């Protein structure tokens, strides 16, 4: 009755499982939405919003008229004129400047002592006070602006007094600091974009998540794993077909996100802050290459974790926790700058983080770095696949409930 | 033909199967009868190589399950205790999936699948997604996909579980048809009327052991009871777990 040649069965099992998983999951709206819509697009969207808010705030503060309540404005009309030229709008005096600042009614308050005029005329040093709260970080630009204007005015007046006494202004400043910032427009962007690799990782994870759950916990919960294993196909082949399906979905998610970032990159007004952002084709291809081994690694890890879960819900909880793990290298690199060493590129996640950051800086990645990154992550991925295969062979796995 | 020799399987301290031996022949329906928890499902799971026995041997058409598990699975059509379908695939796609896993060429697949759809009278549901199928429709689909590769040996674990009277009748007729085609049919049940009505041979299992292996008539004669139900109770030693 059964006269099917064995050869035929071997070649088709992998493809059969793969195609069936893809077809089945393409029919699931929840999987589709999370893999191709929310997962890959949420990252770029949040990103653009955050960047725009930050940029606009910084830009606003630098150019916008800055209202500053001034106490004792009548004692120093010339100083106030100088401030007005710098964009400061002197406001009405306030009774309790300390309280006003702490309550964030004003970023900074300027207080001029009543003896300002007499001291000025005698040529004695006078003091103006800036009252502010440095724990309110968005006040800092305002404080800096006012400080700079006041100091500029003081230096200008000082120079004029020296000239009036027949001295060169440079006598008072024997030393001058010349700052030479080596940051390129691109490297300045990096600080802000340190979290970018994490967005890619999250996308891969969400893209494959529902498939990974379905693969073990889901099949077991709807009792289809036991009949599946009754077929004359080795379990590792079934697993490979399923892993391939997970990879196909997460790679697609990653591609969507890369394209979205490339599009979105054009709308970020980074050049206004003297930054340059290159999320174009070259960046996309290199980032994709660096991330590909992670696709396989995460597919295996997700299936492994899901295999331990007794139910679909449990698997979902575990996988959500797994999503938090990759944030570690991104945070680490964002908080404490490490000098990259060759071996670091071979560490999965860390290598990708370094590589993508370098691409953003415009430094490019060397073939050696790419090689290390691919080899290290691929090795980890293979180990994860082997462990998952081992797990998949367990007798208990197939038994429902 | 399925031969089982001295199978043992323990889960921790619990001996689920403790020395089971029997033979299911071609062209016969063999019933594995026993109360719930007697070890029927575990025995069948070792037959279709989902589990490895601690001791003992399984031969299917002469192929040793320990030596060539894939070869054994190729000779078997299995309706396991768990009969979950892929709910986002249609009944036809569910059947095709298993057919391809068995390596059926596409033309053979098509003719076998359509023949089964006709034989099981499921033409009206074949192109519907299996989500929302009734228990009977689900069992039909599961049987079709289990038999699509035309196996010589058929194992059915409690096939009538959860079916209504009409579906049960249809299934019994289908099993008789499998027998008439010369296949070896092995099924488990805890319902004695079903076993009595269908089987050429009855293997009674209790507490992981075979307590009787006879034809229904021989069973009646052996126990001296005219009524099969009384015969079973006498063999098993209690009426616990036997549904009427």
Interface residues (C-beta under 8 A of the other chain):
Chain A: X1 X2 X4 X5 X6 X8 X9 X10 X12 X13 X16 X17 X20 X23 X24 X25 X27 X28 X219 X222 X223 X224 X225 X226 X227 X228 X229 X230 X231 X232 X233 X234 X395 X398 X399 X400
Chain B: X45 X48 X50 X51 X52 X70 X71 X73 X74 X75 X76 X78 X79 X80 X81 X82 X83 X84 X85 X86 X87 X88 X89 X93 X97 X98 X100 X101 X102 X103 X104 X105 X108 X142 X145 X146 X149 X150 X151 X152
